[in-house]
Amino acid sequence: MTESGSKLRIFKILKIIISSLLITVLLLFTIAAIRTLSLDVNAGLQLAHWEKTNNKSLVIDHHQREELLANFKEAIRIPTVSFSRTEINTTALLEFDRFLRKAFPTVFSSSLVHHELVANYSHLFCVKGSQPELVPYMLLAHIDVVPASESDGWEAPPFSAKEIDGFIYGRGTIDDKNSLMV
């Protein structure tokens, strides 16, 4: 066998190996694509034992929805900015306190709810359950937000609570006034 014949044979073997690898990769990619597009991601999923409850969904009428939305927007419009641990907008926090009392009068007037104002601006609400032997739970939200200005690239002024295409824009809409207001 000549040297050129040997090189030709090696070239043919390499060509077969590379072609086989390419076909294998293409086949694996095709299988992955088919499985991805046809896979039912919820198949076999079950609720954990603590999630199996008889919860009823919240049904609210149009008027209630509008009231909740108006309260949420009003909460966003109050610039409860914390610049640092020691520098906070106390005027806005006091305004937010008045707003909370207006938005949730039943909570503040109920004999079932114990309310305590902590350090002038934080609200602590306690509701005693009917089964005190059960483990208690806590719901938590904060109303202070980090500073924001329109030059930060906002699509709407950061304290405007402007609604654009069904979304409300404003500092605190996600972190964390939504948890308190909804």
Buried (B, 14 or more C-beta within 10 A) or exposed (E): EEEEEEEEEEEEEEEEEEEEEEEEEEEEEEEEEEEEEEEEEEEEEEEEEEEEEEEEEEEEEEEEEEEBBEBBBBBBBBBBBBEEEEEBBEEBBBBBBEBBBEBBEEBBEEEEBEEEEEEEBEBEEEEEEEEEEEEEEEEEEBBBBEBBEEEEEBEBBBBBBBEEEEEBBBBBBEEBBBEBBE
